[in-house]
């Protein structure tokens, strides 16, 4: 095979198509958007991930909001093509055989980025080993660590078997793939005919690795008891030599492994970069703010509008700044076309009886407690007063809780309780099984995007960026990307003190009060009584945020700061 790819992008999850359940949420969606942007910009990249035969899970919600998870059924061969090479990894002393499947991501100019999906479901493997690539983020610590052996070590071996011998940079999208550094170290020692690691080997591997950390939440960083790692990996002598690279005592910390063996490390927003430098003091951690793939997330009506007024926007996302010249009525008409399509879908799915002409708020995130999806319902009596005095509004939710996150599941139930409590004054709908298709509809079909994380726990967030591409302004806590994207009253509205967002708050009641005040006194009056100004905000969402917070800009920054 002719090896043209010099960047290997490793990610535990990648979102490429609605029918491929190989992602759970933001990390996988970002990975898919990154790959699409690399294809558009002809970046010599390939990607490595796992083939999740049973997906993350298919979400159903009962009438009380209790989440029921089911395996996802999909036909692998309908989407990807099996490749010939086989490689193996050692897990708990057993040989586990791996194959891979190939997917082609074609860019706007025809350039292709290949995505390889590793698969352990082979008859040569034991029944348990065959399940290792079945579930995304499934099982216990042992299962997760075995998966990470497959991704990191198996991924490098598969690249070699496929003919990709000259990869110059290995980009780890979070710590799930950090074990690739171990395989690269082994390659270095074998190449030199040595039995132990030297500082020269570490320097050689470090020059080739890039590490992106995505979370300021300590629990989000992968770590395992060293006894479990020895049991799964073996390599006793090698692990002993690496003790200063893998962190602390009896804990094998994959984030520290990525930090210690990468030449370039970054967080995913400016604020997240600052927080990461505090979390991991002594490391040089840069920041590249996330983005979204504009041509993927712009709704059909806005794509048609941009095609008429912003020539070449799919190849040059920066040109979306010319949205300032698009007639305002056409912006509104494109929005209403997307909104009507979405509200019809909501009503079909939930029987909520929502109205096209009523201000619609949208909230679609992973159902985790720090994202505070129920903050809006802190005071349901005040919400009812706002709806009766300032003007009516309705709310659409979507989002999954991790199968083992009982607090996240309870959060969904609380939203369902609030939904019932607000009847008939405020209509609330919760869409099941949040996926790429629903994500595209909701971020283009609501009027205002709501985001209420507990600062400073939002690393970046990208859903508001998708909304901005469709002229949907954000009403959001100043955290993550919104600190950079919020120009008060121009691109949307901040919840809390208008300013830099440098003083994170922990008072939930105070945040709710700010949310209610902004909704009652600014957002609702703009929408119903000053539509011209509301559309002005919509236009600036596109021209300022849509033109910047995209993966074209993000990939260009990676090329200049990391890949070169």
ZAMARGU-4260 file (C-alpha; in steps of 0.2 Angstrom, whole numbers, plus 5000, padded with zeros to 4 digits):
<rodrens>
0) 5000/5000/5000 | 5006/5017/4996 | 5008/5026/5013 | 5002/5044/5010 | 4995/5047/5028
5) 5007/5056/5040 | 4995/5059/5054 | 4987/5045/5063 | 4972/5051/5074 | 4967/5038/5087
10) 4950/5040/5096 | 4939/5027/5106 | 4924/5034/5097 | 4920/5042/5080 | 4903/5048/5074
15) 4902/5046/5055 | 4884/5042/5051 | 4868/5040/5060 | 4867/5022/5056 | 4884/5018/5064
20) 4883/5017/5083 | 4902/5020/5085 | 4900/5035/5096 | 4892/5040/5113 | 4892/5059/5112
25) 4903/5075/5111 | 4920/5066/5110 | 4915/5055/5095 | 4905/5069/5086 | 4921/5080/5087
30) 4931/5065/5081 | 4920/5063/5066 | 4920/5082/5062 | 4939/5083/5064 | 4941/5069/5051
35) 4928/5077/5039 | 4938/5094/5040 | 4954/5085/5037 | 4947/5078/5021 | 4941/5095/5016
40) 4958/5103/5019 | 4968/5088/5011 | 4977/5085/5028 | 4986/5068/5026 | 4977/5060/5040
45) 4970/5042/5044 | 4960/5037/5059 | 4960/5022/5071 | 4945/5017/5082 | 4935/5002/5088
50) 4920/4994/5079 | 4907/4994/5092 | 4895/4980/5086 | 4882/4983/5100 | 4885/5002/5100
55) 4884/5013/5116 | 4866/5009/5119 | 4849/5012/5112 | 4839/5023/5124 | 4821/5021/5128
60) 4812/5031/5141 | 4796/5025/5151 | 4782/5037/5155 | 4791/5042/5171 | 4808/5046/5162
65) 4817/5030/5168 | 4830/5025/5155 | 4830/5008/5148 | 4846/5003/5138 | 4846/4991/5124
70) 4860/4984/5112 | 4860/4993/5095 | 4857/4982/5080 | 4866/4987/5064 | 4873/4978/5049
75) 4892/4981/5049 | 4895/4976/5031 | 4882/4990/5025 | 4894/5004/5030 | 4912/4997/5031
80) 4923/4985/5021 | 4934/4971/5029 | 4952/4972/5026 | 4964/4957/5024 | 4977/4959/5037
85) 4976/4952/5055 | 4987/4957/5070 | 4987/4950/5088 | 4989/4958/5105 | 4993/4949/5122
90) 4979/4951/5135 | 4981/4942/5151 | 4993/4930/5143 | 4981/4925/5129 | 4983/4930/5111
95) 4969/4940/5105 | 4967/4941/5086 | 4961/4957/5078 | 4954/4962/5061 | 4949/4979/5054
100) 4936/4987/5043 | 4939/5002/5032 | 4928/5017/5030 | 4931/5031/5017 | 4928/5050/5022
105) 4928/5060/5006 | 4931/5079/5008 | 4923/5093/4998 | 4937/5092/4985 | 4937/5073/4984
110) 4952/5070/4996 | 4949/5054/5006 | 4953/5051/5024 | 4953/5033/5029 | 4945/5027/5046
115) 4950/5010/5052 | 4938/5000/5064 | 4947/4987/5075 | 4936/4971/5078 | 4940/4957/5090
120) 4924/4946/5085 | 4934/4932/5077 | 4932/4913/5079 | 4950/4911/5084 | 4946/4921/5100
125) 4938/4915/5116 | 4919/4920/5118 | 4924/4934/5131 | 4938/4941/5120 | 4926/4941/5105
130) 4916/4954/5115 | 4930/4966/5118 | 4925/4978/5104 | 4906/4976/5107 | 4901/4990/5119
135) 4908/5008/5119 | 4912/5012/5137 | 4904/4996/5143 | 4909/4983/5156 | 4920/4985/5171
140) 4938/4992/5173 | 4945/4975/5166 | 4935/4976/5151 | 4939/4995/5148 | 4958/4992/5150
145) 4957/4977/5138 | 4948/4988/5125 | 4962/5001/5127 | 4975/4988/5124 | 4966/4984/5108
150) 4965/5002/5103 | 4982/5008/5107 | 4993/4993/5105 | 4983/4984/5092 | 4980/5000/5083
155) 4998/5003/5080 | 5001/4985/5075 | 4986/4986/5062 | 4993/5002/5055 | 5010/4993/5051
160) 5001/4978/5044 | 4991/4989/5033 | 5007/4997/5026 | 5007/5013/5035 | 5025/5013/5040
165) 5029/5031/5040 | 5017/5039/5051 | 5025/5055/5058 | 5013/5060/5071 | 5001/5050/5082
170) 4987/5061/5089 | 4978/5054/5104 | 4960/5061/5106 | 4959/5058/5125 | 4968/5046/5135
175) 4959/5030/5130 | 4973/5027/5116 | 4988/5032/5127 | 4994/5014/5127 | 5000/5017/5109
180) 5015/5026/5117 | 5019/5009/5125 | 5019/5000/5108 | 5030/5014/5100 | 5042/5012/5114
185) 5043/4994/5111 | 5046/4997/5092 | 5060/5009/5097 | 5069/4997/5108 | 5067/4982/5095
190) 5074/4993/5081 | 5089/4997/5091 | 5091/4978/5097 | 5089/4983/5115 | 5080/4975/5130
195) 5076/4990/5140 | 5070/5008/5137 | 5083/5022/5137 | 5080/5041/5137 | 5083/5042/5119
200) 5068/5030/5116 | 5057/5041/5126 | 5063/5057/5117 | 5060/5048/5100 | 5042/5043/5104
205) 5038/5060/5112 | 5043/5069/5096 | 5030/5059/5087 | 5015/5061/5099 | 5001/5073/5102
210) 4989/5072/5116 | 4972/5081/5118 | 4964/5081/5135 | 4945/5084/5135 | 4939/5085/5153
215) 4942/5095/5169 | 4932/5082/5178 | 4944/5071/5188 | 4933/5056/5186 | 4934/5058/5167
220) 4953/5054/5167 | 4957/5035/5164 | 4967/5027/5178 | 4968/5008/5184 | 4976/4999/5198
225) 4994/4994/5193 | 4990/4976/5198 | 4976/4975/5185 | 4988/4983/5172 | 5001/4970/5176
230) 4988/4956/5174 | 4981/4962/5158 | 4997/4969/5150 | 5011/4958/5156 | 5027/4968/5152
235) 5033/4968/5170 | 5050/4974/5167 | 5044/4987/5155 | 5031/4994/5167 | 5044/4995/5181
240) 5055/5005/5169 | 5041/5017/5165 | 5035/5020/5183 | 5040/5038/5182 | 5029/5040/5166
245) 5013/5032/5173 | 5011/5042/5188 | 5008/5038/5206 | 5012/5023/5216 | 4999/5009/5213
250) 4989/5019/5200 | 4992/5018/5181 | 4986/5035/5175 | 4983/5035/5156 | 4982/5054/5156
255) 4999/5055/5164 | 5006/5043/5151 | 4999/5054/5137 | 5006/5069/5145 | 5023/5062/5148
260) 5026/5055/5131 | 5019/5069/5120 | 5028/5083/5112 | 5012/5094/5111 | 4998/5094/5123
265) 4982/5104/5122 | 4965/5108/5130 | 4950/5111/5120 | 4946/5129/5125 | 4956/5143/5132
270) 4948/5142/5149 | 4951/5123/5148 | 4969/5125/5144 | 4971/5136/5160 | 4962/5123/5171
275) 4972/5109/5163 | 4988/5118/5168 | 4982/5119/5186 | 4977/5101/5186 | 4993/5095/5179
280) 5006/5108/5185 | 5023/5107/5177 | 5016/5102/5160 | 5016/5114/5145 | 4998/5113/5140
285) 4992/5124/5125 | 4974/5126/5120 | 4965/5124/5103 | 4946/5128/5105 | 4935/5114/5097
290) 4924/5117/5082 | 4911/5109/5072 | 4910/5104/5054 | 4900/5117/5045 | 4894/5107/5030
295) 4888/5093/5042 | 4878/5104/5054 | 4870/5117/5044 | 4852/5112/5040 | 4846/5110/5023
300) 4838/5127/5022 | 4853/5136/5028 | 4864/5126/5016 | 4853/5133/5002 | 4854/5150/5009
305) 4873/5150/5010 | 4875/5142/4993 | 4866/5158/4986 | 4875/5171/4996 | 4892/5164/5002
310) 4901/5156/4988 | 4913/5142/4993 | 4908/5142/5011 | 4910/5123/5012 | 4928/5124/5007
315) 4931/5141/5017 | 4921/5142/5033 | 4929/5159/5037 | 4918/5166/5023 | 4903/5164/5033
320) 4907/5181/5040 | 4898/5187/5024 | 4882/5181/5032 | 4880/5199/5037 | 4875/5204/5020
325) 4861/5191/5018 | 4844/5199/5019 | 4837/5197/5037 | 4820/5190/5031 | 4829/5176/5021
330) 4838/5172/5037 | 4821/5171/5047 | 4813/5161/5033 | 4827/5148/5033 | 4826/5147/5051
335) 4807/5144/5051 | 4809/5131/5038 | 4820/5121/5049 | 4809/5125/5065 | 4793/5118/5057
340) 4802/5102/5051 | 4809/5100/5069 | 4793/5104/5078 | 4783/5092/5067 | 4796/5078/5072
345) 4794/5082/5090 | 4775/5081/5090 | 4776/5065/5080 | 4788/5057/5093 | 4781/5064/5109
350) 4763/5070/5106 | 4768/5086/5115 | 4757/5097/5104 | 4770/5111/5102 | 4767/5127/5092
355) 4778/5133/5077 | 4776/5151/5083 | 4780/5149/5101 | 4798/5153/5107 | 4807/5136/5108
360) 4822/5133/5119 | 4833/5118/5116 | 4844/5108/5128 | 4853/5092/5121 | 4868/5085/5131
365) 4874/5070/5140 | 4863/5068/5155 | 4877/5071/5168 | 4874/5080/5184 | 4887/5094/5181
370) 4878/5098/5165 | 4863/5103/5176 | 4850/5099/5163 | 4836/5103/5176 | 4843/5120/5181
375) 4829/5128/5171 | 4816/5120/5183 | 4823/5126/5199 | 4807/5137/5202 | 4793/5130/5192
380) 4781/5143/5199 | 4792/5157/5193 | 4793/5149/5176 | 4774/5149/5175 | 4774/5167/5179
385) 4787/5171/5166 | 4777/5162/5153 | 4760/5171/5157 | 4768/5188/5159 | 4783/5190/5147
390) 4777/5178/5134 | 4775/5159/5131 | 4789/5147/5128 | 4792/5128/5126 | 4807/5117/5129
395) 4814/5102/5120 | 4827/5090/5128 | 4837/5076/5123 | 4852/5066/5130 | 4857/5049/5137
400) 4864/5045/5154 | 4878/5033/5155 | 4871/5016/5159 | 4880/5015/5176 | 4877/5034/5180
405) 4862/5033/5192 | 4863/5051/5196 | 4862/5055/5177 | 4847/5044/5176 | 4838/5052/5191
410) 4841/5069/5182 | 4831/5063/5167 | 4817/5058/5179 | 4817/5075/5187 | 4815/5083/5170
415) 4800/5072/5167 | 4793/5077/5184 | 4795/5095/5180 | 4787/5092/5163 | 4771/5086/5171
420) 4772/5100/5184 | 4772/5113/5171 | 4757/5107/5161 | 4747/5115/5153 | 4757/5132/5155
425) 4773/5127/5147 | 4776/5112/5135 | 4791/5101/5138 | 4797/5087/5127 | 4811/5074/5129
430) 4817/5065/5114 | 4823/5047/5116 | 4839/5041/5109 | 4849/5057/5106 | 4860/5054/5090
435) 4867/5063/5075 | 4851/5065/5066 | 4842/5072/5082 | 4857/5083/5085 | 4856/5091/5068
440) 4837/5094/5069 | 4837/5101/5087 | 4852/5113/5085 | 4844/5120/5069 | 4825/5119/5074
445) 4825/5128/5091 | 4825/5147/5093 | 4837/5148/5108 | 4851/5136/5113 | 4851/5133/5132
450) 4867/5127/5141 | 4869/5127/5160 | 4885/5118/5166 | 4892/5119/5183 | 4908/5130/5179
455) 4922/5127/5177 | 4917/5109/5172 | 4913/5112/5154 | 4929/5109/5144 | 4922/5116/5128
460) 4905/5110/5122 | 4901/5111/5104 | 4882/5110/5103 | 4880/5129/5104 | 4892/5130/5090
465) 4881/5119/5079 | 4866/5130/5084 | 4876/5146/5079 | 4879/5139/5061 | 4860/5139/5060
470) 4857/5156/5067 | 4852/5150/5084 | 4859/5161/5098 | 4864/5153/5115 | 4858/5157/5132
475) 4872/5150/5142 | 4883/5149/5158 | 4900/5157/5154 | 4910/5142/5153 | 4920/5132/5140
480) 4919/5139/5122 | 4905/5151/5127 | 4918/5162/5136 | 4926/5165/5119 | 4910/5166/5109
485) 4898/5176/5119 | 4896/5195/5115 | 4882/5200/5125 | 4866/5204/5115 | 4876/5202/5099
490) 4879/5183/5098 | 4868/5178/5112 | 4866/5180/5131 | 4876/5175/5146 | 4868/5168/5162
495) 4877/5177/5176 | 4887/5192/5177 | 4892/5198/5160 | 4911/5198/5159 | 4925/5186/5157
500) 4918/5171/5167 | 4934/5171/5177 | 4924/5169/5194 | 4916/5152/5193 | 4900/5151/5203
505) 4893/5136/5213 | 4877/5144/5219 | 4863/5134/5209 | 4849/5146/5215 | 4859/5161/5210
510) 4862/5154/5193 | 4844/5149/5191 | 4839/5167/5196 | 4851/5174/5182 | 4843/5162/5170
515) 4825/5168/5174 | 4830/5186/5174 | 4838/5185/5157 | 4824/5175/5149 | 4810/5186/5156
520) 4818/5203/5153 | 4829/5201/5138 | 4826/5185/5127 | 4807/5183/5127 | 4804/5202/5124
525) 4817/5202/5110 | 4808/5187/5102 | 4790/5193/5102 | 4792/5212/5103 | 4808/5217/5094
530) 4810/5203/5081 | 4822/5214/5071 | 4835/5214/5085 | 4832/5196/5088 | 4836/5192/5069
535) 4852/5204/5071 | 4858/5192/5085 | 4854/5177/5073 | 4865/5185/5059 | 4879/5188/5071
540) 4879/5171/5077 | 4883/5165/5060 | 4895/5179/5055 | 4905/5179/5071 | 4903/5162/5079
545) 4899/5151/5064 | 4914/5157/5054 | 4926/5154/5068 | 4920/5140/5079 | 4922/5126/5066
550) 4934/5112/5063 | 4942/5120/5047 | 4949/5133/5059 | 4953/5120/5072 | 4962/5108/5060
555) 4972/5123/5053 | 4978/5127/5071 | 4983/5108/5074 | 4993/5108/5058 | 5002/5124/5062
560) 5005/5120/5081 | 5006/5101/5082 | 5006/5092/5065 | 5021/5102/5058
</rodrens>
